[in-house]
Amino acid sequence: AASLSDGTPSSNVTFTFSEAPVGFDASDLTMAGGTLGPITQDTATTYHATFTATDGISATGSVSVTAGSYTDA
C-alpha cells in the first residue's frame, strides 16, 4: 500500500531472490514503524509476510533485509 493508517494498517511485503536463499528468516530483517507477521515461502525464491503499521504514529514504516545475513544455495 502507498500509505498505511489506522483504517488500512497492513500491507503485503514480498521478498524475491535471484537464487534460493539458505537460512532466510525473520532474524534477517529489520523493521521500523510496525511489525512483520510470519514469513511464508511461496516458491524457492519468493517469500511474503504482512507488515502492520504501529497505531497512532506518523512515522515511515520500512522492512529491510540485513546484508550478508543469509547465503544463496
CHARMM internal coordinates of N, CA and C (Angstrom, degrees):
IC EDIT
DIST 1 N 1 CA 1.4518
DIST 1 CA 1 C 1.5134
ANGL 1 N 1 CA 1 C 108.93
DIST 1 C 2 N 1.3086
ANGL 1 CA 1 C 2 N 116.64
DIHE 1 N 1 CA 1 C 2 N 145.34
DIST 2 N 2 CA 1.4592
ANGL 1 C 2 N 2 CA 120.95
DIHE 1 CA 1 C 2 N 2 CA 179.88
DIST 2 CA 2 C 1.5101
ANGL 2 N 2 CA 2 C 111.21
DIHE 1 C 2 N 2 CA 2 C -67.80
DIST 2 C 3 N 1.3287
ANGL 2 CA 2 C 3 N 116.80
DIHE 2 N 2 CA 2 C 3 N -32.86
DIST 3 N 3 CA 1.4530
ANGL 2 C 3 N 3 CA 121.13
DIHE 2 CA 2 C 3 N 3 CA -178.82
DIST 3 CA 3 C 1.5150
ANGL 3 N 3 CA 3 C 108.76
DIHE 2 C 3 N 3 CA 3 C -147.55
DIST 3 C 4 N 1.3283
ANGL 3 CA 3 C 4 N 116.11
DIHE 3 N 3 CA 3 C 4 N 134.87
DIST 4 N 4 CA 1.4584
ANGL 3 C 4 N 4 CA 120.51
DIHE 3 CA 3 C 4 N 4 CA 177.81
DIST 4 CA 4 C 1.5125
ANGL 4 N 4 CA 4 C 108.85
DIHE 3 C 4 N 4 CA 4 C -108.75
DIST 4 C 5 N 1.3202
ANGL 4 CA 4 C 5 N 116.78
DIHE 4 N 4 CA 4 C 5 N 144.16
DIST 5 N 5 CA 1.4559
ANGL 4 C 5 N 5 CA 121.66
DIHE 4 CA 4 C 5 N 5 CA 179.96
DIST 5 CA 5 C 1.5175
ANGL 5 N 5 CA 5 C 108.62
DIHE 4 C 5 N 5 CA 5 C -146.71
DIST 5 C 6 N 1.3391
ANGL 5 CA 5 C 6 N 117.08
DIHE 5 N 5 CA 5 C 6 N -179.29
DIST 6 N 6 CA 1.4560
ANGL 5 C 6 N 6 CA 120.13
DIHE 5 CA 5 C 6 N 6 CA 178.35
DIST 6 CA 6 C 1.5315
ANGL 6 N 6 CA 6 C 111.17
DIHE 5 C 6 N 6 CA 6 C -59.07
DIST 6 C 7 N 1.3393
ANGL 6 CA 6 C 7 N 117.78
DIHE 6 N 6 CA 6 C 7 N -30.59
DIST 7 N 7 CA 1.4610
ANGL 6 C 7 N 7 CA 121.22
DIHE 6 CA 6 C 7 N 7 CA 179.20
DIST 7 CA 7 C 1.5215
ANGL 7 N 7 CA 7 C 112.95
DIHE 6 C 7 N 7 CA 7 C -79.44
DIST 7 C 8 N 1.3164
ANGL 7 CA 7 C 8 N 117.18
DIHE 7 N 7 CA 7 C 8 N -28.00
DIST 8 N 8 CA 1.4646
ANGL 7 C 8 N 8 CA 123.41
DIHE 7 CA 7 C 8 N 8 CA 178.55
DIST 8 CA 8 C 1.5186
ANGL 8 N 8 CA 8 C 107.44
DIHE 7 C 8 N 8 CA 8 C -132.88
DIST 8 C 9 N 1.3365
ANGL 8 CA 8 C 9 N 116.98
DIHE 8 N 8 CA 8 C 9 N 76.44
DIST 9 N 9 CA 1.4621
ANGL 8 C 9 N 9 CA 119.94
DIHE 8 CA 8 C 9 N 9 CA -170.07
DIST 9 CA 9 C 1.5272
ANGL 9 N 9 CA 9 C 116.20
DIHE 8 C 9 N 9 CA 9 C -83.12
DIST 9 C 10 N 1.3314
ANGL 9 CA 9 C 10 N 119.50
DIHE 9 N 9 CA 9 C 10 N -7.09
DIST 10 N 10 CA 1.4626
ANGL 9 C 10 N 10 CA 119.96
DIHE 9 CA 9 C 10 N 10 CA -172.71
DIST 10 CA 10 C 1.5181
ANGL 10 N 10 CA 10 C 112.95
DIHE 9 C 10 N 10 CA 10 C -127.86
DIST 10 C 11 N 1.3242
ANGL 10 CA 10 C 11 N 114.60
DIHE 10 N 10 CA 10 C 11 N 154.10
DIST 11 N 11 CA 1.4539
ANGL 10 C 11 N 11 CA 121.55
DIHE 10 CA 10 C 11 N 11 CA 176.90
DIST 11 CA 11 C 1.5244
ANGL 11 N 11 CA 11 C 108.85
DIHE 10 C 11 N 11 CA 11 C -148.02
DIST 11 C 12 N 1.3368
ANGL 11 CA 11 C 12 N 116.19
DIHE 11 N 11 CA 11 C 12 N 143.65
DIST 12 N 12 CA 1.4570
ANGL 11 C 12 N 12 CA 120.87
DIHE 11 CA 11 C 12 N 12 CA 177.47
DIST 12 CA 12 C 1.5298
ANGL 12 N 12 CA 12 C 109.25
DIHE 11 C 12 N 12 CA 12 C -78.78
DIST 12 C 13 N 1.3238
ANGL 12 CA 12 C 13 N 117.07
DIHE 12 N 12 CA 12 C 13 N 135.19
DIST 13 N 13 CA 1.4569
ANGL 12 C 13 N 13 CA 123.05
DIHE 12 CA 12 C 13 N 13 CA 177.42
DIST 13 CA 13 C 1.5227
ANGL 13 N 13 CA 13 C 107.24
DIHE 12 C 13 N 13 CA 13 C -116.68
DIST 13 C 14 N 1.3351
ANGL 13 CA 13 C 14 N 116.88
DIHE 13 N 13 CA 13 C 14 N 129.01
DIST 14 N 14 CA 1.4565
ANGL 13 C 14 N 14 CA 121.60
DIHE 13 CA 13 C 14 N 14 CA 179.94
DIST 14 CA 14 C 1.5231
ANGL 14 N 14 CA 14 C 109.81
DIHE 13 C 14 N 14 CA 14 C -112.65
DIST 14 C 15 N 1.3204
ANGL 14 CA 14 C 15 N 116.17
DIHE 14 N 14 CA 14 C 15 N 135.00
DIST 15 N 15 CA 1.4585
ANGL 14 C 15 N 15 CA 123.35
DIHE 14 CA 14 C 15 N 15 CA 176.98
DIST 15 CA 15 C 1.5264
ANGL 15 N 15 CA 15 C 106.82
DIHE 14 C 15 N 15 CA 15 C -112.48
DIST 15 C 16 N 1.3299
ANGL 15 CA 15 C 16 N 117.10
DIHE 15 N 15 CA 15 C 16 N 118.01
DIST 16 N 16 CA 1.4563
ANGL 15 C 16 N 16 CA 121.83
DIHE 15 CA 15 C 16 N 16 CA -178.55
DIST 16 CA 16 C 1.5216
ANGL 16 N 16 CA 16 C 109.04
DIHE 15 C 16 N 16 CA 16 C -119.94
DIST 16 C 17 N 1.3216
ANGL 16 CA 16 C 17 N 116.44
DIHE 16 N 16 CA 16 C 17 N 126.15
DIST 17 N 17 CA 1.4572
ANGL 16 C 17 N 17 CA 123.08
DIHE 16 CA 16 C 17 N 17 CA -178.49
DIST 17 CA 17 C 1.5240
ANGL 17 N 17 CA 17 C 109.78
DIHE 16 C 17 N 17 CA 17 C -111.30
DIST 17 C 18 N 1.3250
ANGL 17 CA 17 C 18 N 117.37
DIHE 17 N 17 CA 17 C 18 N 152.57
DIST 18 N 18 CA 1.4650
ANGL 17 C 18 N 18 CA 120.68
DIHE 17 CA 17 C 18 N 18 CA 177.84
DIST 18 CA 18 C 1.5303
ANGL 18 N 18 CA 18 C 111.26
DIHE 17 C 18 N 18 CA 18 C -77.14
DIST 18 C 19 N 1.3223
ANGL 18 CA 18 C 19 N 117.19
DIHE 18 N 18 CA 18 C 19 N -24.87
DIST 19 N 19 CA 1.4569
ANGL 18 C 19 N 19 CA 123.57
DIHE 18 CA 18 C 19 N 19 CA 174.84
DIST 19 CA 19 C 1.5227
ANGL 19 N 19 CA 19 C 108.09
DIHE 18 C 19 N 19 CA 19 C -135.87
DIST 19 C 20 N 1.3254
ANGL 19 CA 19 C 20 N 117.22
DIHE 19 N 19 CA 19 C 20 N 159.75
DIST 20 N 20 CA 1.4635
ANGL 19 C 20 N 20 CA 120.53
DIHE 19 CA 19 C 20 N 20 CA -179.91
DIST 20 CA 20 C 1.5272
ANGL 20 N 20 CA 20 C 110.20
DIHE 19 C 20 N 20 CA 20 C -63.54
DIST 20 C 21 N 1.3353
ANGL 20 CA 20 C 21 N 118.37
DIHE 20 N 20 CA 20 C 21 N 124.91
DIST 21 N 21 CA 1.4615
ANGL 20 C 21 N 21 CA 120.21
DIHE 20 CA 20 C 21 N 21 CA 177.67
DIST 21 CA 21 C 1.5242
ANGL 21 N 21 CA 21 C 111.16
DIHE 20 C 21 N 21 CA 21 C -80.33
DIST 21 C 22 N 1.3197
ANGL 21 CA 21 C 22 N 115.92
DIHE 21 N 21 CA 21 C 22 N 154.16
DIST 22 N 22 CA 1.4626
ANGL 21 C 22 N 22 CA 122.10
DIHE 21 CA 21 C 22 N 22 CA 175.87
DIST 22 CA 22 C 1.5200
ANGL 22 N 22 CA 22 C 107.46
DIHE 21 C 22 N 22 CA 22 C -111.01
DIST 22 C 23 N 1.3191
ANGL 22 CA 22 C 23 N 116.50
DIHE 22 N 22 CA 22 C 23 N 123.61
DIST 23 N 23 CA 1.4593
ANGL 22 C 23 N 23 CA 120.36
DIHE 22 CA 22 C 23 N 23 CA 176.74
DIST 23 CA 23 C 1.5093
ANGL 23 N 23 CA 23 C 115.16
DIHE 22 C 23 N 23 CA 23 C 79.67
DIST 23 C 24 N 1.3356
ANGL 23 CA 23 C 24 N 119.31
DIHE 23 N 23 CA 23 C 24 N 18.36
DIST 24 N 24 CA 1.4635
ANGL 23 C 24 N 24 CA 120.99
DIHE 23 CA 23 C 24 N 24 CA 178.39
DIST 24 CA 24 C 1.5203
ANGL 24 N 24 CA 24 C 109.56
DIHE 23 C 24 N 24 CA 24 C -74.73
DIST 24 C 25 N 1.3485
ANGL 24 CA 24 C 25 N 116.69
DIHE 24 N 24 CA 24 C 25 N 124.54
DIST 25 N 25 CA 1.4630
ANGL 24 C 25 N 25 CA 121.73
DIHE 24 CA 24 C 25 N 25 CA 176.73
DIST 25 CA 25 C 1.5285
ANGL 25 N 25 CA 25 C 109.21
DIHE 24 C 25 N 25 CA 25 C -155.37
DIST 25 C 26 N 1.3117
ANGL 25 CA 25 C 26 N 116.38
DIHE 25 N 25 CA 25 C 26 N -174.29
DIST 26 N 26 CA 1.4691
ANGL 25 C 26 N 26 CA 121.72
DIHE 25 CA 25 C 26 N 26 CA -175.09
DIST 26 CA 26 C 1.5257
ANGL 26 N 26 CA 26 C 113.09
DIHE 25 C 26 N 26 CA 26 C -60.05
DIST 26 C 27 N 1.3327
ANGL 26 CA 26 C 27 N 117.84
DIHE 26 N 26 CA 26 C 27 N -25.23
DIST 27 N 27 CA 1.4697
ANGL 26 C 27 N 27 CA 119.19
DIHE 26 CA 26 C 27 N 27 CA 179.65
DIST 27 CA 27 C 1.5304
ANGL 27 N 27 CA 27 C 111.92
DIHE 26 C 27 N 27 CA 27 C -69.56
DIST 27 C 28 N 1.3350
ANGL 27 CA 27 C 28 N 117.79
DIHE 27 N 27 CA 27 C 28 N -12.27
DIST 28 N 28 CA 1.4642
ANGL 27 C 28 N 28 CA 122.61
DIHE 27 CA 27 C 28 N 28 CA 177.92
DIST 28 CA 28 C 1.5253
ANGL 28 N 28 CA 28 C 112.67
DIHE 27 C 28 N 28 CA 28 C -87.08
DIST 28 C 29 N 1.3231
ANGL 28 CA 28 C 29 N 117.02
DIHE 28 N 28 CA 28 C 29 N 0.24
DIST 29 N 29 CA 1.4681
ANGL 28 C 29 N 29 CA 121.47
DIHE 28 CA 28 C 29 N 29 CA -172.95
DIST 29 CA 29 C 1.5229
ANGL 29 N 29 CA 29 C 112.45
DIHE 28 C 29 N 29 CA 29 C -116.46
DIST 29 C 30 N 1.3179
ANGL 29 CA 29 C 30 N 114.82
DIHE 29 N 29 CA 29 C 30 N 151.55
DIST 30 N 30 CA 1.4616
ANGL 29 C 30 N 30 CA 122.24
DIHE 29 CA 29 C 30 N 30 CA 173.52
DIST 30 CA 30 C 1.5170
ANGL 30 N 30 CA 30 C 107.39
DIHE 29 C 30 N 30 CA 30 C -123.72
DIST 30 C 31 N 1.3320
ANGL 30 CA 30 C 31 N 117.22
DIHE 30 N 30 CA 30 C 31 N 130.13
DIST 31 N 31 CA 1.4577
ANGL 30 C 31 N 31 CA 122.33
DIHE 30 CA 30 C 31 N 31 CA 179.60
DIST 31 CA 31 C 1.5255
ANGL 31 N 31 CA 31 C 110.63
DIHE 30 C 31 N 31 CA 31 C -116.73
DIST 31 C 32 N 1.3244
ANGL 31 CA 31 C 32 N 115.62
DIHE 31 N 31 CA 31 C 32 N 150.33
DIST 32 N 32 CA 1.4617
ANGL 31 C 32 N 32 CA 122.03
DIHE 31 CA 31 C 32 N 32 CA 173.45
DIST 32 CA 32 C 1.5209
ANGL 32 N 32 CA 32 C 107.85
DIHE 31 C 32 N 32 CA 32 C -138.55
DIST 32 C 33 N 1.3163
ANGL 32 CA 32 C 33 N 117.09
DIHE 32 N 32 CA 32 C 33 N 140.25
DIST 33 N 33 CA 1.4598
ANGL 32 C 33 N 33 CA 121.52
DIHE 32 CA 32 C 33 N 33 CA 175.97
DIST 33 CA 33 C 1.5143
ANGL 33 N 33 CA 33 C 114.86
DIHE 32 C 33 N 33 CA 33 C 75.10
DIST 33 C 34 N 1.3127
ANGL 33 CA 33 C 34 N 118.03
DIHE 33 N 33 CA 33 C 34 N 14.94
DIST 34 N 34 CA 1.4540
ANGL 33 C 34 N 34 CA 120.35
DIHE 33 CA 33 C 34 N 34 CA 179.81
DIST 34 CA 34 C 1.5152
ANGL 34 N 34 CA 34 C 111.43
DIHE 33 C 34 N 34 CA 34 C 171.98
DIST 34 C 35 N 1.3177
ANGL 34 CA 34 C 35 N 114.70
DIHE 34 N 34 CA 34 C 35 N -168.71
DIST 35 N 35 CA 1.4588
ANGL 34 C 35 N 35 CA 121.16
DIHE 34 CA 34 C 35 N 35 CA -178.80
DIST 35 CA 35 C 1.5240
ANGL 35 N 35 CA 35 C 109.60
DIHE 34 C 35 N 35 CA 35 C -129.23
DIST 35 C 36 N 1.3206
ANGL 35 CA 35 C 36 N 115.07
DIHE 35 N 35 CA 35 C 36 N 158.13
DIST 36 N 36 CA 1.4554
ANGL 35 C 36 N 36 CA 120.85
DIHE 35 CA 35 C 36 N 36 CA 179.47
DIST 36 CA 36 C 1.5157
ANGL 36 N 36 CA 36 C 108.85
DIHE 35 C 36 N 36 CA 36 C -114.45
DIST 36 C 37 N 1.3228
ANGL 36 CA 36 C 37 N 115.91
DIHE 36 N 36 CA 36 C 37 N 132.19
DIST 37 N 37 CA 1.4564
ANGL 36 C 37 N 37 CA 120.94
DIHE 36 CA 36 C 37 N 37 CA 177.19
DIST 37 CA 37 C 1.5198
ANGL 37 N 37 CA 37 C 110.46
DIHE 36 C 37 N 37 CA 37 C -74.75
DIST 37 C 38 N 1.3151
ANGL 37 CA 37 C 38 N 117.10
DIHE 37 N 37 CA 37 C 38 N -174.24
DIST 38 N 38 CA 1.4670
ANGL 37 C 38 N 38 CA 121.10
DIHE 37 CA 37 C 38 N 38 CA -179.23
DIST 38 CA 38 C 1.5318
ANGL 38 N 38 CA 38 C 111.84
DIHE 37 C 38 N 38 CA 38 C -58.61
DIST 38 C 39 N 1.3210
ANGL 38 CA 38 C 39 N 115.99
DIHE 38 N 38 CA 38 C 39 N 142.84
DIST 39 N 39 CA 1.4609
ANGL 38 C 39 N 39 CA 121.73
DIHE 38 CA 38 C 39 N 39 CA 177.43
DIST 39 CA 39 C 1.5202
ANGL 39 N 39 CA 39 C 108.50
DIHE 38 C 39 N 39 CA 39 C -86.12
DIST 39 C 40 N 1.3376
ANGL 39 CA 39 C 40 N 115.82
DIHE 39 N 39 CA 39 C 40 N 131.63
DIST 40 N 40 CA 1.4574
ANGL 39 C 40 N 40 CA 122.38
DIHE 39 CA 39 C 40 N 40 CA 179.40
DIST 40 CA 40 C 1.5164
ANGL 40 N 40 CA 40 C 108.87
DIHE 39 C 40 N 40 CA 40 C -115.12
DIST 40 C 41 N 1.3371
ANGL 40 CA 40 C 41 N 116.69
DIHE 40 N 40 CA 40 C 41 N 131.33
DIST 41 N 41 CA 1.4555
ANGL 40 C 41 N 41 CA 120.94
DIHE 40 CA 40 C 41 N 41 CA 177.24
DIST 41 CA 41 C 1.5179
ANGL 41 N 41 CA 41 C 108.74
DIHE 40 C 41 N 41 CA 41 C -86.63
DIST 41 C 42 N 1.3409
ANGL 41 CA 41 C 42 N 116.83
DIHE 41 N 41 CA 41 C 42 N 123.11
DIST 42 N 42 CA 1.4603
ANGL 41 C 42 N 42 CA 121.94
DIHE 41 CA 41 C 42 N 42 CA -179.84
DIST 42 CA 42 C 1.5315
ANGL 42 N 42 CA 42 C 111.65
DIHE 41 C 42 N 42 CA 42 C -92.88
DIST 42 C 43 N 1.3277
ANGL 42 CA 42 C 43 N 115.89
DIHE 42 N 42 CA 42 C 43 N -45.85
DIST 43 N 43 CA 1.4659
ANGL 42 C 43 N 43 CA 122.85
DIHE 42 CA 42 C 43 N 43 CA 177.30
DIST 43 CA 43 C 1.5275
ANGL 43 N 43 CA 43 C 106.40
DIHE 42 C 43 N 43 CA 43 C -137.77
DIST 43 C 44 N 1.3284
ANGL 43 CA 43 C 44 N 117.17
DIHE 43 N 43 CA 43 C 44 N -176.21
DIST 44 N 44 CA 1.4682
ANGL 43 C 44 N 44 CA 120.10
DIHE 43 CA 43 C 44 N 44 CA 179.31
DIST 44 CA 44 C 1.5238
ANGL 44 N 44 CA 44 C 111.81
DIHE 43 C 44 N 44 CA 44 C -61.96
DIST 44 C 45 N 1.3392
ANGL 44 CA 44 C 45 N 117.34
DIHE 44 N 44 CA 44 C 45 N -25.95
DIST 45 N 45 CA 1.4705
ANGL 44 C 45 N 45 CA 120.86
DIHE 44 CA 44 C 45 N 45 CA -175.78
DIST 45 CA 45 C 1.5266
ANGL 45 N 45 CA 45 C 114.79
DIHE 44 C 45 N 45 CA 45 C -119.83
DIST 45 C 46 N 1.3251
ANGL 45 CA 45 C 46 N 118.21
DIHE 45 N 45 CA 45 C 46 N 3.92
DIST 46 N 46 CA 1.4648
ANGL 45 C 46 N 46 CA 121.25
DIHE 45 CA 45 C 46 N 46 CA -176.72
DIST 46 CA 46 C 1.5276
ANGL 46 N 46 CA 46 C 111.28
DIHE 45 C 46 N 46 CA 46 C -129.74
DIST 46 C 47 N 1.3214
ANGL 46 CA 46 C 47 N 115.04
DIHE 46 N 46 CA 46 C 47 N 131.67
DIST 47 N 47 CA 1.4625
ANGL 46 C 47 N 47 CA 123.38
DIHE 46 CA 46 C 47 N 47 CA 178.48
DIST 47 CA 47 C 1.5242
ANGL 47 N 47 CA 47 C 108.00
DIHE 46 C 47 N 47 CA 47 C -130.45
DIST 47 C 48 N 1.3303
ANGL 47 CA 47 C 48 N 117.07
DIHE 47 N 47 CA 47 C 48 N 159.73
DIST 48 N 48 CA 1.4682
ANGL 47 C 48 N 48 CA 119.52
DIHE 47 CA 47 C 48 N 48 CA 173.29
DIST 48 CA 48 C 1.5292
ANGL 48 N 48 CA 48 C 110.30
DIHE 47 C 48 N 48 CA 48 C -146.89
DIST 48 C 49 N 1.3165
ANGL 48 CA 48 C 49 N 114.16
DIHE 48 N 48 CA 48 C 49 N 161.70
DIST 49 N 49 CA 1.4633
ANGL 48 C 49 N 49 CA 122.23
DIHE 48 CA 48 C 49 N 49 CA 176.84
DIST 49 CA 49 C 1.5240
ANGL 49 N 49 CA 49 C 107.48
DIHE 48 C 49 N 49 CA 49 C -157.09
DIST 49 C 50 N 1.3155
ANGL 49 CA 49 C 50 N 116.50
DIHE 49 N 49 CA 49 C 50 N 165.72
DIST 50 N 50 CA 1.4611
ANGL 49 C 50 N 50 CA 121.26
DIHE 49 CA 49 C 50 N 50 CA 177.95
DIST 50 CA 50 C 1.5226
ANGL 50 N 50 CA 50 C 109.84
DIHE 49 C 50 N 50 CA 50 C -105.33
DIST 50 C 51 N 1.3375
ANGL 50 CA 50 C 51 N 115.29
DIHE 50 N 50 CA 50 C 51 N 123.53
DIST 51 N 51 CA 1.4588
ANGL 50 C 51 N 51 CA 121.77
DIHE 50 CA 50 C 51 N 51 CA 175.68
DIST 51 CA 51 C 1.5222
ANGL 51 N 51 CA 51 C 107.64
DIHE 50 C 51 N 51 CA 51 C -92.92
DIST 51 C 52 N 1.3352
ANGL 51 CA 51 C 52 N 116.95
DIHE 51 N 51 CA 51 C 52 N 128.49
DIST 52 N 52 CA 1.4616
ANGL 51 C 52 N 52 CA 122.13
DIHE 51 CA 51 C 52 N 52 CA 178.40
DIST 52 CA 52 C 1.5171
ANGL 52 N 52 CA 52 C 108.81
DIHE 51 C 52 N 52 CA 52 C -116.53
DIST 52 C 53 N 1.3345
ANGL 52 CA 52 C 53 N 115.38
DIHE 52 N 52 CA 52 C 53 N 121.42
DIST 53 N 53 CA 1.4574
ANGL 52 C 53 N 53 CA 121.30
DIHE 52 CA 52 C 53 N 53 CA -179.45
DIST 53 CA 53 C 1.5222
ANGL 53 N 53 CA 53 C 110.78
DIHE 52 C 53 N 53 CA 53 C -67.96
DIST 53 C 54 N 1.3191
ANGL 53 CA 53 C 54 N 115.61
DIHE 53 N 53 CA 53 C 54 N 147.13
DIST 54 N 54 CA 1.4573
ANGL 53 C 54 N 54 CA 121.45
DIHE 53 CA 53 C 54 N 54 CA 176.14
DIST 54 CA 54 C 1.5234
ANGL 54 N 54 CA 54 C 108.67
DIHE 53 C 54 N 54 CA 54 C -73.09
DIST 54 C 55 N 1.3455
ANGL 54 CA 54 C 55 N 117.02
DIHE 54 N 54 CA 54 C 55 N 129.03
DIST 55 N 55 CA 1.4749
ANGL 54 C 55 N 55 CA 121.47
DIHE 54 CA 54 C 55 N 55 CA 179.71
DIST 55 CA 55 C 1.5222
ANGL 55 N 55 CA 55 C 111.32
DIHE 54 C 55 N 55 CA 55 C -63.85
DIST 55 C 56 N 1.3269
ANGL 55 CA 55 C 56 N 115.14
DIHE 55 N 55 CA 55 C 56 N 144.55
DIST 56 N 56 CA 1.4495
ANGL 55 C 56 N 56 CA 121.39
DIHE 55 CA 55 C 56 N 56 CA 169.41
DIST 56 CA 56 C 1.5159
ANGL 56 N 56 CA 56 C 116.42
DIHE 55 C 56 N 56 CA 56 C 78.24
DIST 56 C 57 N 1.3238
ANGL 56 CA 56 C 57 N 118.86
DIHE 56 N 56 CA 56 C 57 N 10.71
DIST 57 N 57 CA 1.4596
ANGL 56 C 57 N 57 CA 119.40
DIHE 56 CA 56 C 57 N 57 CA 176.22
DIST 57 CA 57 C 1.5204
ANGL 57 N 57 CA 57 C 109.05
DIHE 56 C 57 N 57 CA 57 C -120.27
DIST 57 C 58 N 1.2956
ANGL 57 CA 57 C 58 N 116.36
DIHE 57 N 57 CA 57 C 58 N 153.75
DIST 58 N 58 CA 1.4669
ANGL 57 C 58 N 58 CA 119.68
DIHE 57 CA 57 C 58 N 58 CA 177.79
DIST 58 CA 58 C 1.5282
ANGL 58 N 58 CA 58 C 108.27
DIHE 57 C 58 N 58 CA 58 C -116.97
DIST 58 C 59 N 1.3136
ANGL 58 CA 58 C 59 N 115.90
DIHE 58 N 58 CA 58 C 59 N 54.19
DIST 59 N 59 CA 1.4605
ANGL 58 C 59 N 59 CA 122.08
DIHE 58 CA 58 C 59 N 59 CA 179.11
DIST 59 CA 59 C 1.5249
ANGL 59 N 59 CA 59 C 109.25
DIHE 58 C 59 N 59 CA 59 C -107.25
DIST 59 C 60 N 1.2974
ANGL 59 CA 59 C 60 N 115.48
DIHE 59 N 59 CA 59 C 60 N 162.28
DIST 60 N 60 CA 1.4578
ANGL 59 C 60 N 60 CA 120.83
DIHE 59 CA 59 C 60 N 60 CA 176.98
DIST 60 CA 60 C 1.5177
ANGL 60 N 60 CA 60 C 108.90
DIHE 59 C 60 N 60 CA 60 C -80.69
DIST 60 C 61 N 1.3158
ANGL 60 CA 60 C 61 N 115.59
DIHE 60 N 60 CA 60 C 61 N 126.40
DIST 61 N 61 CA 1.4498
ANGL 60 C 61 N 61 CA 120.43
DIHE 60 CA 60 C 61 N 61 CA 176.74
DIST 61 CA 61 C 1.5182
ANGL 61 N 61 CA 61 C 110.09
DIHE 60 C 61 N 61 CA 61 C -86.62
DIST 61 C 62 N 1.3163
ANGL 61 CA 61 C 62 N 116.18
DIHE 61 N 61 CA 61 C 62 N 146.93
DIST 62 N 62 CA 1.4603
ANGL 61 C 62 N 62 CA 118.95
DIHE 61 CA 61 C 62 N 62 CA 177.67
DIST 62 CA 62 C 1.5153
ANGL 62 N 62 CA 62 C 110.91
DIHE 61 C 62 N 62 CA 62 C -154.07
DIST 62 C 63 N 1.3207
ANGL 62 CA 62 C 63 N 114.59
DIHE 62 N 62 CA 62 C 63 N 155.36
DIST 63 N 63 CA 1.4599
ANGL 62 C 63 N 63 CA 122.89
DIHE 62 CA 62 C 63 N 63 CA 173.71
DIST 63 CA 63 C 1.5216
ANGL 63 N 63 CA 63 C 105.37
DIHE 62 C 63 N 63 CA 63 C -134.31
DIST 63 C 64 N 1.3235
ANGL 63 CA 63 C 64 N 117.09
DIHE 63 N 63 CA 63 C 64 N 127.27
DIST 64 N 64 CA 1.4640
ANGL 63 C 64 N 64 CA 119.75
DIHE 63 CA 63 C 64 N 64 CA 178.16
DIST 64 CA 64 C 1.5195
ANGL 64 N 64 CA 64 C 110.33
DIHE 63 C 64 N 64 CA 64 C -134.36
DIST 64 C 65 N 1.3331
ANGL 64 CA 64 C 65 N 114.78
DIHE 64 N 64 CA 64 C 65 N 151.03
DIST 65 N 65 CA 1.4601
ANGL 64 C 65 N 65 CA 122.04
DIHE 64 CA 64 C 65 N 65 CA 177.73
DIST 65 CA 65 C 1.5197
ANGL 65 N 65 CA 65 C 107.41
DIHE 64 C 65 N 65 CA 65 C -93.16
DIST 65 C 66 N 1.3170
ANGL 65 CA 65 C 66 N 116.84
DIHE 65 N 65 CA 65 C 66 N 128.42
DIST 66 N 66 CA 1.4534
ANGL 65 C 66 N 66 CA 122.32
DIHE 65 CA 65 C 66 N 66 CA 179.85
DIST 66 CA 66 C 1.5303
ANGL 66 N 66 CA 66 C 109.49
DIHE 65 C 66 N 66 CA 66 C -71.37
DIST 66 C 67 N 1.3285
ANGL 66 CA 66 C 67 N 116.28
DIHE 66 N 66 CA 66 C 67 N 126.00
DIST 67 N 67 CA 1.4597
ANGL 66 C 67 N 67 CA 121.30
DIHE 66 CA 66 C 67 N 67 CA -178.91
DIST 67 CA 67 C 1.5206
ANGL 67 N 67 CA 67 C 111.01
DIHE 66 C 67 N 67 CA 67 C -59.00
DIST 67 C 68 N 1.3275
ANGL 67 CA 67 C 68 N 115.96
DIHE 67 N 67 CA 67 C 68 N 135.01
DIST 68 N 68 CA 1.4495
ANGL 67 C 68 N 68 CA 121.61
DIHE 67 CA 67 C 68 N 68 CA 176.27
DIST 68 CA 68 C 1.5117
ANGL 68 N 68 CA 68 C 115.94
DIHE 67 C 68 N 68 CA 68 C 72.61
DIST 68 C 69 N 1.3324
ANGL 68 CA 68 C 69 N 117.11
DIHE 68 N 68 CA 68 C 69 N 13.93
DIST 69 N 69 CA 1.4753
ANGL 68 C 69 N 69 CA 119.92
DIHE 68 CA 68 C 69 N 69 CA -175.68
DIST 69 CA 69 C 1.5257
ANGL 69 N 69 CA 69 C 112.92
DIHE 68 C 69 N 69 CA 69 C -86.78
DIST 69 C 70 N 1.3216
ANGL 69 CA 69 C 70 N 118.70
DIHE 69 N 69 CA 69 C 70 N -8.67
DIST 70 N 70 CA 1.4584
ANGL 69 C 70 N 70 CA 123.25
DIHE 69 CA 69 C 70 N 70 CA 178.62
DIST 70 CA 70 C 1.5177
ANGL 70 N 70 CA 70 C 107.45
DIHE 69 C 70 N 70 CA 70 C -143.40
DIST 70 C 71 N 1.3148
ANGL 70 CA 70 C 71 N 117.58
DIHE 70 N 70 CA 70 C 71 N 169.80
DIST 71 N 71 CA 1.4640
ANGL 70 C 71 N 71 CA 121.34
DIHE 70 CA 70 C 71 N 71 CA 176.71
DIST 71 CA 71 C 1.5092
ANGL 71 N 71 CA 71 C 109.56
DIHE 70 C 71 N 71 CA 71 C -123.40
DIST 71 C 72 N 1.3362
ANGL 71 CA 71 C 72 N 116.29
DIHE 71 N 71 CA 71 C 72 N 161.33
DIST 72 N 72 CA 1.4512
ANGL 71 C 72 N 72 CA 118.29
DIHE 71 CA 71 C 72 N 72 CA 176.48
DIST 72 CA 72 C 1.5344
ANGL 72 N 72 CA 72 C 109.23
DIHE 71 C 72 N 72 CA 72 C -93.16
DIST 72 C 73 N 1.3161
ANGL 72 CA 72 C 73 N 114.81
DIHE 72 N 72 CA 72 C 73 N 162.75
DIST 73 N 73 CA 1.4585
ANGL 72 C 73 N 73 CA 119.40
DIHE 72 CA 72 C 73 N 73 CA -177.15
DIST 73 CA 73 C 1.5101
ANGL 73 N 73 CA 73 C 109.74
DIHE 72 C 73 N 73 CA 73 C -71.50
END
COOR INIT
IC SEED 1 N 1 CA 1 C
IC BUILD
